[in-house]
Amino acid sequence: MILGSTALEVAIGMIFVYLLMSLLCSAVAEYVEAKLNYRSKDLEKGVRLLLDKYLPGEKRPDESARGGTPPAQGQSAGGSSTSGQGDGEAGSVTALLYKHPLVKSLYRGEKLPSYIPSRTFALALWDLAVPADKRADGAGGAQTLSVIRQAVSDNKFISADLKRALLMLLDDAGGDFEKARKNIEDWYDGTMDRVSGWYKRRVQVILLLIGLLVAAAVNADSISIARALMNQDGLRAAIVGQAEKAAAVPLPSPTPTPATPAEQEKAAVQQIQGVWAQINATGLPIGWVSAAAVPDPSDPRRFPSDLGGGGLKLLGILITALAVSQGAPFWFDLLNKFIVIRSTVKPREKSRDEGTKDKRAKDGEDGGA
């Protein structure tokens, strides 16, 4: 059982290391995302697919197929003003949506917004598809779905696919104005779920690449770390203690999506510094040292001196990178499960050890008698 307990503690230590490395690499990925503005690009790509049915670089549907020509500069498809510089290709519904005042208020300086609330999207699209004068054509100036439906049908700029989608969403509302708007919001949210999938898949690839670079840079060699935890009882006990404390604290929340790039960068840098301090405090054999600084040739922090050692070092770093690509939430959940297992194993071992001592004491008394 002692051997089993040691293996369990080594596993907890390795999971804790992977958790810290995942948090470090996630913070680096967050910093890179803030610099390259990936979320904004994914959002614009999703909106373009939703409204224009094509992506930048693809051949755009011919304007004649839309049944009309783009509105004049500074005018929306519904006749409302869209002052300011827009994004995307001129004449696309997406470009007009991004020029709409409701959406332009979400810009982060000159950068596209990384988040558009579904209600804002629905209202802006409504304004583009239905001119303001048409929205007030109902009895007493009230908005009625029949008036709005006719305005959408008469719109000469939006594509046939977009027009058909909007008409279906309006018809499904059964005359309920609020439900019609909710239908458009749900339609948009469904596309945003798809956009989130794009982002998550790319982040996993980025985490793998960043994990490989960071693991190599800091010499986070899984094989060397596992050996150290197996052979050094004091180090293993200290790491397990730190892991138990970390498991009791929720994972740090990611930077809110609407945050500015500067806020994202600042939060990412703070997290990088905090996690790196935690890693340094573990006392694990991480980092590179020169042979002159550490004469011991077996020290895992030294550069490998032969091909076999180099191959083993590379394998250990690759294992760490693959582990990091799983993400911090995965390792946090796994850490909690292993700590629960350890909490049930330890009392049993202790009670068995005490039982053995009691038995030996009793046998001694019997022998003395």
C-alpha positions, 0 to 999 in steps of 0.5 A, a space after each residue: 500500500 505504501 508503494 500505491 500511495 507513492 504512485 498516487 502522490 506522484 500522479 497528483 504532483 504531475 497533474 498539478 504541474 500540468 495544471 500550472 503549465 496549462 494556466 501559464 500557456 493559457 495566459 500566453 495564448 490570451 496575450 497573443 489573442 489580444 494582440 492578433 484580435 482573433 475573437 473579433 475576426 471570428 465574430 466578423 466571419 460568423 456575421 458575414 456567413 449569416 448575412 452575406 453567405 460568403 467569407 472574405 476572399 470568396 467570390 461575392 454573389 453578384 449584386 444583380 442577384 440581390 435585385 438592386 444596388 447597394 445604398 449610397 454612402 452614408 445610408 443603410 439599407 433601410 434609409 438610416 444614417 451610418 456615418 463613420 468608417 465601416 469594415 468589410 467589403 463595401 455594399 455587403 450587409 455585414 459592412 452596413 451592420 458594422 457601420 450601424 451606430 448600435 454596433 459602432 459603439 462597441 468598437 475598441 478604438 479602431 479594432 472591430 468589436 469582439 462581442 455583439 449582444 444578440 439584442 443589439 444585433 437584432 435591433 441593428 439588422 431590423 433597422 437595416 431591413 425595415 426602413 424607419 418610415 415603414 416601421 411607423 406605417 401601422 395603425 397609430 404608428 404602431 409596429 405590426 409584423 404585417 408591415 414589417 414583413 412587407 418591408 422586408 419583402 420589398 427590400 431591394 438590397 438584402 440577398 434572397 437567402 437573408 430575406 427568406 430567413 428573416 421572413 421565416 423568423 417573422 412568420 414563426 412568431 405568429 403575430 407576436 412582435 417580441 417573439 419575432 425579435 427573439 427569433 432573430 436573437 436566437 438565430 444569431 446566438 446559434 451562429 455564435 455557438 458555431 463561432 465559439 467552436 471555431 475559436 475553441 478548436 484554434 485555441 487548442 492548436 495554439 495551446 499545443 504550439 505554445 505548450 511546446 515552446 514554453 515547455 522547451 523554454 523552461 525545460 518542463 520535462 515530464 520524465 525528469 519531473 516524474 523521476 524527481 517526484 518518485 525519488 524525493 519524498 520531501 519534494 513530493 509531499 510539498 507538491 501534494 500539499 500545494 496541489 491540495 491548496 490549489 484544488 480548493 481554489 476555483 480556477 481564475 476566470 478568463 478575461 471578459 469578452 467585451 474587455 479592451 485589448 489593453 485590459 486583456 493584455 494586462 490581465 494576461 501578463 498578471 496571470 503569467 507572472 502569478 503562475 510563473 511565481 507558483 511554478 518557481 515556488 514548487 522546487 521542481 527541476 525546471 529551467 536550464 543551467 550550464 554545466 559549469 553552474 551545476 557539476 552533477 551530470 545527472 542534474 535534469 536541468 543541464 543540457 543533454 550531453 549525448 543523443 540518448 539523453 537528448 531524445 529522452 529530454 525531447 520526449 519529456 517536453 513533448 509529453 508536457 506539450 500534449 498535456 497542456 493542450 488539454 487545457 487547465 479545466 481538464 487538469 483541475 477537474 482531474 486533480 480534484 478527483 485524485 485528491 478525493 481518492 487520496 483522502 479515502 486511501 490515506 485513512 485506510 492506510 493509517 488504520 491498517 498501520 495502527 492495527 499492525 502496531 497494536 497487534 505487535 504490541 499484543 503479541 509482545 505482551 503475550 510472549 512476555 507472559 
